[in-house]
Amino acid sequence: MSSGPTAFFQESVIYAYMKARFRERSLRVSLAVRGGVPVSKKRWIRVRQFDPVENTRFPDVTAICLSDDQPRPAEIKFRTSLFRYHLLQAKKTDYEEYKAHLGCIVVLSHDYIPQSLLHDYPGVEVYELDYADFADYAKENFTRLLDRQLHHHTAPKVWVMQQSKNFYQDSVCVSPARITNRWCPSDKLTQFELSTGDTVLFVRQSGCSYQKIAGCWSKKQEIHPGWFLQDVCVTRLISPIQSRHEYLMRHKLANDSYLFYDESPEAASDPRVRHRGECTWPFIFEFEKVVHFENLRLNIAYLYAKIPTLVHAIREAYTQHVSREIAMDNYVEFLQELACQRSNDS
């Protein structure tokens, strides 16, 4: 058991929840991953035996029994990716014994299995607790802090991301993201920042390089007059961020599949691609298109006069190769402006 000093909920809250529900004979889990493969269909399994957690040693539970299975050890975590005992030399003996007894991981929310754990223990199983029931068990006003601990959020967000070559460039090996409806965020977003139901605006500019845009702002605090918004694809997330491994497993794709243009053989000789031949995107999310505004030629300096905070987000996404969240009212204003542009062009 371990939790950082900034965490509001400690794992002891999960232990208390499991103990209370087991006493009521209502403790249940669902299998999330078996043998490294995500299980898409949720099926609840009753916990028949649950040895209480006595201390903070690994593993947390010496014996847990699910339906008709034999008792085995279990480690309890908020998220699967927090499991690190296979990397700790001090826990080597305990970990090997845990693995020999087919130890499992019980989590409140499964995100992804660390690749190093999959390599060392490919048969590891991950079980999820009933999150809704846990939220009922906890005090209702703690839910927001619980969501933060789990890297989830409930209020929809709007994000701006840059259309790189992965979004629009065709390849012999792989179609562009605008066709495959999958994306690879360039920064390390989690399910707390970006989740199912969020809106992502994929934007593409023309007229100036990102170096000129950055230089103009740095020296003059101005938006370059020759910078234009060319394309905006409005999308909605239909999956949370997931590891590449789990995405491949869910879609029954080979481990060496190319998912984006800059991973393909063609990109290795393309001077426009950064880190040519070295890139494999580790995290993926999936989206659906809502509306696509093409061939806009909208002057961004003009847009800055109307919605400055939005343009700052677009500028930072373009010049810093990052994702930027924008306010909902900025999003609405932006859609109105784009609709007006489309109306004027028709």
C-alpha positions as CSV (number, residue, x, y, z in Angstrom):
1,M,0.0,0.0,0.0
2,S,1.3,3.4,-0.9
3,S,-0.2,6.8,-1.5
4,G,1.3,10.2,-2.2
5,P,0.9,13.1,0.3
6,T,-1.4,14.9,-2.1
7,A,-3.9,12.1,-2.3
8,F,-7.1,12.7,-0.3
9,F,-8.4,9.1,-0.3
10,Q,-5.9,6.5,0.9
11,E,-6.1,2.9,-0.1
12,S,-7.3,2.2,3.4
13,V,-10.7,3.6,2.2
14,I,-10.9,0.8,-0.4
15,Y,-10.0,-1.8,2.3
16,A,-12.8,-0.5,4.5
17,Y,-15.2,-0.6,1.7
18,M,-14.3,-4.2,0.7
19,K,-14.5,-5.3,4.4
20,A,-17.9,-3.7,4.8
21,R,-19.4,-5.2,1.6
22,F,-17.9,-8.6,2.2
23,R,-19.5,-8.6,5.7
24,E,-22.8,-7.8,3.9
25,R,-22.2,-10.6,1.4
26,S,-22.4,-8.1,-1.5
27,L,-18.7,-7.6,-2.4
28,R,-18.3,-8.2,-6.1
29,V,-15.7,-7.6,-8.8
30,S,-15.5,-7.8,-12.6
31,L,-12.6,-9.2,-14.7
32,A,-10.9,-6.3,-16.6
33,V,-7.8,-8.0,-18.0
34,R,-6.9,-11.7,-18.4
35,G,-3.5,-12.8,-19.8
36,G,-2.8,-9.2,-21.0
37,V,-6.0,-9.1,-23.0
38,P,-8.7,-6.6,-22.0
39,V,-12.1,-8.1,-21.3
40,S,-14.8,-6.0,-22.9
41,K,-17.9,-7.6,-21.5
42,K,-18.4,-6.8,-17.8
43,R,-19.6,-9.7,-15.7
44,W,-19.9,-9.5,-11.9
45,I,-18.2,-12.1,-9.8
46,R,-19.0,-12.6,-6.1
47,V,-16.1,-12.6,-3.7
48,R,-16.4,-15.8,-1.6
49,Q,-13.4,-15.2,0.6
50,F,-11.6,-12.0,1.6
51,D,-8.9,-12.1,4.3
52,P,-8.8,-8.7,5.9
53,V,-5.8,-6.4,5.3
54,E,-3.7,-6.5,8.5
55,N,-0.8,-4.2,7.5
56,T,0.9,-2.4,4.7
57,R,3.0,-5.3,3.5
58,F,2.9,-6.6,-0.1
59,P,0.6,-8.1,-1.1
60,D,-2.3,-6.4,0.6
61,V,-4.6,-9.5,0.8
62,T,-3.1,-12.9,1.5
63,A,-6.2,-14.7,0.2
64,I,-9.1,-13.7,-1.9
65,C,-11.5,-16.2,-3.5
66,L,-13.7,-15.3,-6.5
67,S,-16.7,-17.6,-7.2
68,D,-15.3,-21.1,-7.5
69,D,-11.6,-20.2,-7.9
70,Q,-8.9,-21.2,-5.4
71,P,-7.8,-18.6,-2.8
72,R,-4.9,-16.5,-4.0
73,P,-3.1,-13.3,-3.0
74,A,-4.2,-9.9,-4.3
75,E,-2.8,-6.4,-4.4
76,I,-5.3,-3.5,-4.1
77,K,-4.7,-0.3,-6.0
78,F,-6.7,2.7,-7.1
79,R,-5.4,2.2,-10.7
80,T,-3.6,-0.7,-12.3
81,S,-0.7,1.5,-13.6
82,L,0.3,2.2,-9.9
83,F,1.5,-1.4,-9.5
84,R,5.3,-1.3,-9.2
85,Y,6.4,-4.2,-7.0
86,H,7.9,-6.1,-9.8
87,L,10.5,-3.3,-10.2
88,L,11.5,-3.2,-6.5
89,Q,14.5,-5.3,-5.5
90,A,13.5,-5.2,-1.9
91,K,10.2,-6.9,-2.8
92,K,11.7,-9.5,-5.2
93,T,11.0,-12.5,-2.9
94,D,7.5,-11.4,-2.0
95,Y,6.7,-10.7,-5.6
96,E,8.0,-14.0,-6.9
97,E,5.8,-15.8,-4.3
98,Y,2.9,-13.6,-5.2
99,K,3.4,-14.5,-8.9
100,A,3.8,-18.3,-8.1
101,H,0.4,-18.3,-6.3
102,L,-1.3,-16.6,-9.3
103,G,-1.6,-13.3,-7.5
104,C,-4.1,-10.8,-9.0
105,I,-4.6,-7.0,-8.9
106,V,-7.9,-5.6,-7.6
107,V,-8.5,-1.9,-8.6
108,L,-11.1,0.7,-8.3
109,S,-10.5,1.8,-11.9
110,H,-8.4,-0.1,-14.5
111,D,-6.4,2.2,-16.8
112,Y,-3.5,0.1,-18.2
113,I,-1.0,-2.5,-17.1
114,P,2.7,-1.3,-17.1
115,Q,4.5,-2.8,-20.1
116,S,7.3,-4.0,-17.8
117,L,4.7,-6.0,-15.7
118,L,3.2,-7.5,-18.8
119,H,6.6,-8.7,-19.9
120,D,7.4,-10.2,-16.5
121,Y,4.0,-11.6,-15.6
122,P,2.0,-12.0,-18.9
123,G,-0.7,-14.0,-17.2
124,V,-1.6,-11.3,-14.6
125,E,-5.3,-10.8,-14.0
126,V,-6.9,-7.5,-13.1
127,Y,-10.3,-7.1,-11.4
128,E,-12.3,-4.0,-11.0
129,L,-14.5,-3.1,-8.0
130,D,-17.9,-1.6,-8.4
131,Y,-17.0,2.1,-8.7
132,A,-20.6,3.3,-8.4
133,D,-21.1,1.3,-5.3
134,F,-17.9,2.6,-3.8
135,A,-19.0,6.2,-4.5
136,D,-22.2,5.4,-2.6
137,Y,-20.2,4.1,0.3
138,A,-18.0,7.2,0.4
139,K,-19.6,10.5,1.4
140,E,-21.3,12.1,-1.6
141,N,-19.3,15.4,-1.3
142,F,-16.0,13.4,-1.6
143,T,-16.8,12.3,-5.1
144,R,-14.9,15.1,-6.9
145,L,-11.7,14.3,-4.9
146,L,-12.2,10.6,-5.5
147,D,-12.4,11.3,-9.2
148,R,-9.1,13.3,-9.0
149,Q,-7.5,10.3,-7.2
150,L,-8.6,8.0,-10.0
151,H,-7.7,10.4,-12.9
152,H,-11.3,10.6,-14.1
153,H,-13.5,13.6,-14.4
154,T,-17.3,14.0,-14.9
155,A,-17.8,17.5,-16.4
156,P,-17.2,17.6,-20.2
157,K,-14.1,19.5,-21.3
158,V,-13.0,21.1,-24.6
159,W,-9.5,20.7,-25.9
160,V,-7.4,22.2,-28.7
161,M,-4.9,19.9,-30.5
162,Q,-2.7,20.5,-33.5
163,Q,-3.3,18.5,-36.7
164,S,0.1,17.1,-37.3
165,K,0.9,14.9,-40.3
166,N,-0.5,11.9,-38.4
167,F,-3.9,13.5,-38.7
168,Y,-4.0,14.0,-42.5
169,Q,-1.0,12.3,-44.1
170,D,-1.7,9.1,-46.1
171,S,0.7,6.2,-46.0
172,V,0.9,2.8,-47.8
173,C,0.9,1.1,-44.3
174,V,-1.6,3.2,-42.4
175,S,-4.5,5.6,-43.0
176,P,-4.5,9.1,-41.4
177,A,-6.2,9.8,-38.1
178,R,-9.0,11.6,-39.9
179,I,-9.9,8.2,-41.3
180,T,-9.0,5.8,-38.5
181,N,-10.6,8.1,-35.7
182,R,-7.7,7.4,-33.3
183,W,-5.2,9.8,-31.9
184,C,-2.0,10.0,-30.0
185,P,-1.7,13.0,-27.6
186,S,1.7,14.5,-27.7
187,D,1.7,15.3,-24.0
188,K,1.1,13.0,-21.0
189,L,-2.6,13.5,-20.5
190,T,-4.4,11.2,-18.2
191,Q,-8.1,10.1,-17.8
192,F,-8.6,12.9,-15.3
193,E,-7.7,15.6,-17.9
194,L,-9.1,13.9,-21.0
195,S,-12.0,11.4,-20.9
196,T,-14.9,9.9,-22.8
197,G,-17.4,12.6,-23.9
198,D,-14.9,15.4,-24.1
199,T,-14.6,17.6,-27.2
200,V,-11.3,17.9,-29.1
201,L,-10.8,20.5,-31.8
202,F,-8.1,19.4,-34.2
203,V,-6.8,22.6,-35.8
204,R,-4.6,23.2,-38.8
205,Q,-3.0,26.5,-39.8
206,S,-1.2,27.9,-42.8
207,G,0.8,31.0,-43.8
208,C,3.6,30.9,-41.1
209,S,5.9,28.4,-39.4
210,Y,5.5,27.8,-35.7
211,Q,8.9,29.5,-35.2
212,K,7.6,32.7,-36.8
213,I,4.5,32.6,-34.7
214,A,6.4,32.0,-31.5
215,G,9.0,34.8,-32.4
216,C,6.3,37.3,-33.2
217,W,4.6,36.8,-29.9
218,S,7.8,36.6,-27.9
219,K,9.2,39.9,-29.3
220,K,6.1,42.0,-30.0
221,Q,3.3,40.3,-28.0
222,E,1.4,40.2,-31.3
223,I,-0.3,37.6,-33.5
224,H,1.5,37.3,-36.9
225,P,-0.7,39.0,-39.5
226,G,0.1,36.2,-42.1
227,W,-1.2,33.4,-39.9
228,F,-4.4,31.7,-41.0
229,L,-6.7,29.0,-39.6
230,Q,-7.2,26.5,-42.4
231,D,-9.1,23.5,-41.0
232,V,-11.0,22.7,-37.7
233,C,-12.2,19.2,-37.1
234,V,-14.6,19.0,-34.1
235,T,-14.6,15.6,-32.5
236,R,-16.0,13.8,-29.4
237,L,-14.1,11.2,-27.5
238,I,-15.7,7.7,-27.5
239,S,-13.0,6.1,-25.4
240,P,-10.7,7.1,-22.5
241,I,-7.0,7.2,-23.0
242,Q,-5.7,3.7,-23.1
243,S,-2.3,2.1,-23.5
244,R,-1.1,1.1,-26.9
245,H,-1.0,-2.5,-25.9
246,E,-4.6,-2.5,-24.7
247,Y,-5.7,-0.7,-27.9
248,L,-4.0,-3.3,-30.0
249,M,-5.6,-6.1,-28.0
250,R,-9.1,-4.6,-28.2
251,H,-8.9,-4.3,-31.9
252,K,-7.1,-7.6,-32.5
253,L,-4.1,-5.9,-34.1
254,A,-0.5,-7.3,-34.2
255,N,2.0,-5.8,-31.7
256,D,4.1,-4.4,-34.6
257,S,1.2,-2.6,-36.3
258,Y,1.7,0.9,-37.6
259,L,-1.0,3.2,-36.1
260,F,0.2,6.6,-37.3
261,Y,2.1,8.0,-40.3
262,D,5.2,8.9,-38.3
263,E,5.6,5.3,-37.3
264,S,5.5,4.1,-40.9
265,P,8.5,3.2,-43.1
266,E,7.7,6.3,-45.3
267,A,8.2,8.6,-42.4
268,A,11.7,7.4,-41.8
269,S,12.8,9.4,-44.9
270,D,10.4,12.3,-44.5
271,P,12.4,15.4,-43.3
272,R,9.1,16.9,-41.9
273,V,8.8,14.2,-39.3
274,R,10.5,14.8,-35.9
275,H,12.4,11.8,-34.4
276,R,12.1,9.8,-37.6
277,G,12.2,6.1,-37.2
278,E,12.2,6.4,-33.4
279,C,8.5,7.0,-32.7
280,T,6.0,4.6,-31.2
281,W,3.1,6.4,-29.6
282,P,2.4,4.7,-26.2
283,F,-1.2,6.0,-25.5
284,I,-4.2,6.2,-27.8
285,F,-7.8,7.5,-27.6
286,E,-10.6,7.1,-30.1
287,F,-13.0,9.8,-31.3
288,E,-16.0,10.4,-33.6
289,K,-16.3,13.4,-35.9
290,V,-19.0,16.0,-35.1
291,V,-18.4,18.6,-37.8
292,H,-15.5,19.4,-40.0
293,F,-14.8,23.0,-41.2
294,E,-12.4,22.9,-44.2
295,N,-10.7,25.6,-46.4
296,L,-11.4,28.3,-43.9
297,R,-8.6,30.8,-44.6
298,L,-9.6,32.6,-41.4
299,N,-7.1,35.3,-40.3
300,I,-6.1,34.4,-36.7
301,A,-5.2,38.0,-35.8
302,Y,-8.8,38.8,-36.7
303,L,-9.9,35.9,-34.5
304,Y,-7.6,37.1,-31.6
305,A,-9.5,40.5,-31.5
306,K,-12.7,38.5,-30.8
307,I,-11.6,35.6,-28.7
308,P,-8.1,36.2,-27.4
309,T,-8.0,33.3,-24.9
310,L,-8.9,30.8,-27.6
311,V,-6.2,32.1,-29.9
312,H,-3.6,31.8,-27.0
313,A,-4.6,28.1,-26.7
314,I,-4.2,27.6,-30.5
315,R,-0.9,29.4,-30.5
316,E,0.5,27.3,-27.6
317,A,-0.8,24.0,-29.1
318,Y,0.9,24.9,-32.4
319,T,4.2,26.3,-31.1
320,Q,4.7,24.0,-28.1
321,H,3.3,20.8,-29.5
322,V,0.9,20.4,-26.6
323,S,-2.8,20.0,-25.9
324,R,-4.7,23.0,-24.4
325,E,-8.0,23.1,-22.6
326,I,-10.4,26.0,-23.4
327,A,-13.5,27.3,-21.7
328,M,-16.9,26.2,-22.8
329,D,-18.0,29.8,-23.6
330,N,-14.9,30.2,-25.9
331,Y,-15.9,27.0,-27.6
332,V,-19.4,28.2,-28.3
333,E,-18.1,31.6,-29.6
334,F,-15.7,29.8,-31.8
335,L,-18.4,27.6,-33.3
336,Q,-20.5,30.6,-34.0
337,E,-17.6,32.3,-35.7
338,L,-16.9,29.3,-37.8
339,A,-20.6,28.9,-38.8
340,C,-20.6,32.5,-39.8
341,Q,-17.5,32.0,-42.0
342,R,-19.1,29.0,-43.6
343,S,-22.3,31.0,-44.2
344,N,-20.4,33.9,-45.8
345,D,-18.5,31.5,-48.1
346,S,-21.6,29.7,-49.4
